[in-house]
Amino acid sequence: MKKAEVKELGSKELQERLDAAVAALDQMVINHSISPLDSPAKITHERRMIARMKTELRKRELNNK
């Protein structure tokens, strides 16, 4: 998902995707600690996507005040 796609989503849908991404990241980290992933860069990518989503949600929250 790119920044433009994140901005197009509604706040509720963005929050749902954020929750799913956090759960997926937690699972990836657990799986990586047991046996190495094929591409550990996926963890970094997922962390950055979560940060993008949180940033957009915070931006919307501040604009609504």
Secondary structure, DSSP 8 states (H G I E B T S, - for coil): --HHHHHHS-HHHHHHHHHHHHHHHHHHHHHHHHS--S-THHHHHHHHHHHHHHHHHHHHHHHH-
